[in-house]
Amino acid sequence: MKAKIVHDGEGRKQAVNACSAPCPIERGMRILGGKWTGSILWHLKDEPVRFNDLARMIGGASKKMITERLRQLEDYGLIERRVLDTSPVAVEYQITPFGQTALTFLDELRRWSDELPPALSERIAAE
């Protein structure tokens, strides 16, 4: 259904077919909209990656932030964490089949952002 604004007989405005809270887009953004979340999923798309290697791949993100995002993604069932039996102990992460479902539109988002006007792209990179 498409939301719209209608006027009643006395000129007051009312929303018809308004989104329920939160709407499907908002729910999706709450899962994937966090800083570094899309990058983490993207880097896990091909194979499991150890934590330190993932931290190296995602320049600009602190290990604390990556840890936070990984925990959230694991809670949502988008990735799996595995402790490796090595010395010293290492941890690797891999994307789940459910997490793979996000890759299609993350790829579309990547393509879309590749086509941003240069000035906007530069402004966003500087933020």
N, C-alpha and C positions, 0 to 999 in steps of 0.2 A: 504494500500500500504506500502511496505517496502522501507525505505530510503536506498540509497546506493551511493557510490562514483564511478564515472566513469572517465576515462581518455580520453581526446580528442586526435586527431591525432598529436598534438604538445606536448603531455605529461602533459597538464594542467588538474587539477582535478576539477570536478564539481559534486555537489550533485543533485541526481535525486530522486524525490518523497520525498523531505525534508519536515519535519513537518512544518505545518503552525504555526505562532506564536500567542498565545501559543498553543501548541498541547493539546489534551485531557488530558494526564497525568499531564501536567503542570497546566492546569486549575483546575483539582481536587486537586493537591498539594497546590495550592494557597488558596483553600477553607479549606482543612483539615490539611495541613502541619504545621500550626502554633503550637508553643509550647503550650501544655495543651489542645488543641482543641479536639483531640481524647479522652482524659481522660474525659473531660466534657461530651461529647456525651455518652460515655460509662456509666458514673454514672447516666445519665438521662434515660437510656434505659428501666428501669422497672417501674418507677413512677416519678411524679413531685417531685422536691427537692427544698427546700428553699435555698436561697443564702448562708446564714451562714453555713448550713449543707454541702452544696457543697464545700465551702471553707475548711471545716474541712476534707472532703473526699480527697481533692487534696493537699496532703502535699507538701510543697516546692513552691507552687505558691502563689504569693501575691494576696490580694483581688483586687488590682488595675489591675493586669494581668487577673484575672478571669473575672472581669467586662468588660475589653476590649474584651476578647474572646467571652463572652456571647453576647455582642452587635453585634459583627461580625456575629456570628451564627444566631442571630435573623434577622439581615439584609439579610442574605442568605436564610432565611426561613427554617432553620434546627431545630430551637427551638422556643418556645413561652414563653413570659414573662407574668406573671399574678401578679397583686398587690392584696394582700389579705386584706380583711377588718378586721384587727385585731389591737389591741393596745399593743405595738407599731406596726406600719405598717410593714408588711413583704412582701417579693417578692419570688415567686417560679417560677421555670423554668421546662418546659417539652419538650420532643423531639416531633417533628412533624412527620407525616407520611413520608414526604420527608427526614427528618433526619434519620428515621429508615432505609432507604435504604443504609445508610453508614455503618450500624452495621455489615453487612455480611462480608465486607472486613476488617473492624476493628477487627473483631474476628479472621479472617485469619492472620492479622498482629500480633495480640496477640500470636497466636499459633506459628507463624514463629519466633517471638522474644523470645519465651520460649525455642526455640531450638538453640539459638545462642551459639557459643563456649563460655565457661565460662570466658576466658580472655577478649573477646570482650564485653561480658555482663558487666563485672566488670569495664572495661574502660569507657563504655557509662554511667554507673551509677555514676561514679566519675566526669563526665563532668558537 
